[in-house]
Amino acid sequence: MDLMAQGVRRFRILETLQDRPYLRGRVEYLDEPPGEQADVFGPMVRSAFRDNVRLASGLRNEWVREIALPEEPGALSYAVAYLLNAHRSFKQMLLEATTIRSRLEHELRLLTQQNLSLRRRLEGQSPFFGATLN
């Protein structure tokens, strides 16, 4: 079988049911409060993610002009979580975040670390950084 699913609403699996030839479950739908100042973290995550894409592209001698991201903090948090170069366990932790703000905070923390590392790697391979003789 080829199935495609699209996530529309967050939920927690309460019980797994195996009473039919296919797996089913009882779920509880979850609210997703924005958390305090979620709108403050949105622009910071958007900027850090754009830097991340540009730095990673620079390491491959590529260039990215524009990176379209959602404006709304919740949609942004999911878009970045999906596109982020991170281990599955980190992405699962993002999915389990109880507020939009906490998801954005985790993303910002990782992006800040990644950007520092990418910037150092880029500077190490570029002839335009560091001491030069004229």
C-alpha positions in Angstrom: 0.0 0.0 0.0 1.2 3.5 -0.7 -0.3 6.0 1.7 0.3 9.7 2.1 -0.7 11.6 5.2 -0.8 15.2 6.0 -0.6 16.5 9.5 -3.4 18.9 10.3 -3.9 18.8 14.0 -1.6 17.8 16.9 -2.6 14.8 18.9 -1.3 12.3 21.5 -1.9 8.6 21.1 -3.7 7.3 24.2 -4.2 3.7 23.1 -3.0 1.6 20.2 -5.7 -0.8 18.9 -4.9 -4.0 17.0 -8.4 -5.4 16.6 -8.4 -5.0 12.8 -6.0 -6.0 10.1 -4.5 -2.5 10.3 -3.2 -0.5 13.3 -5.6 2.1 14.8 -5.5 4.3 17.9 -7.5 6.4 20.3 -6.1 9.9 20.4 -6.5 13.1 22.3 -6.3 16.3 20.3 -3.9 18.9 21.8 -4.3 22.6 22.0 -1.3 24.6 21.0 -1.0 27.9 23.0 1.4 30.4 21.6 3.2 31.0 24.9 4.3 34.4 26.0 6.1 36.5 23.4 6.0 33.8 20.7 5.7 36.7 18.2 9.1 38.0 19.4 10.9 34.8 18.6 9.4 34.4 15.1 11.6 37.1 13.5 14.7 35.8 15.3 14.1 32.3 14.1 13.3 33.5 10.6 16.6 35.4 10.4 18.7 32.6 11.9 17.2 30.1 9.5 17.9 32.3 6.5 21.5 32.7 7.7 21.7 28.9 8.2 20.6 28.2 4.6 22.9 30.9 3.2 25.9 29.7 5.2 25.3 26.0 4.2 24.9 27.1 0.6 28.1 29.0 0.8 30.0 25.9 1.9 28.8 24.2 -1.3 29.8 27.3 -3.4 26.1 28.0 -4.0 24.1 31.1 -3.5 20.5 31.5 -2.3 18.7 34.7 -3.1 15.4 34.4 -1.2 14.0 32.0 1.4 10.3 32.2 1.7 9.0 31.4 5.2 5.6 31.8 6.9 5.0 35.0 8.9 2.7 33.4 11.5 4.8 32.0 14.4 3.1 28.6 14.6 3.4 28.0 10.9 7.0 29.2 11.0 7.8 26.9 13.8 6.6 23.9 11.9 8.2 24.9 8.6 11.6 25.4 10.2 11.2 22.1 12.2 10.5 20.3 8.9 13.4 22.0 7.0 15.9 22.0 9.8 19.0 19.9 9.4 18.7 18.0 12.7 18.5 14.5 14.1 15.1 12.8 14.3 15.1 12.9 18.1 15.5 16.7 18.1 12.7 17.0 15.6 10.5 14.7 17.8 11.3 17.0 20.7 10.1 19.9 18.7 6.9 18.1 17.8 6.3 17.5 21.5 6.9 21.1 22.6 3.8 22.3 24.4 3.9 25.9 23.1 4.9 27.6 19.9 7.3 29.7 21.9 9.2 26.7 23.3 9.4 25.2 19.8 10.8 28.5 18.4 13.2 28.8 21.4 14.6 25.3 20.7 15.0 26.0 17.0 16.7 29.3 17.7 19.2 27.7 20.1 20.1 25.0 17.5 20.3 27.4 14.6 22.6 29.7 16.6 24.9 26.8 17.3 24.8 25.5 13.7 25.4 29.0 12.3 28.5 29.5 14.5 29.9 26.2 13.3 29.0 26.9 9.6 30.5 30.4 9.8 33.8 28.9 11.2 33.9 26.3 8.5 33.2 28.9 5.8 35.9 31.2 7.1 38.3 28.3 7.2 37.9 27.5 3.5 37.6 31.1 2.2 40.7 33.1 1.0 38.9 36.3 2.0 38.9 35.7 5.8 41.9 35.9 8.1 45.3 37.6 7.7 46.4 38.4 4.1 49.5 39.9 2.6 49.3 42.8 0.1 
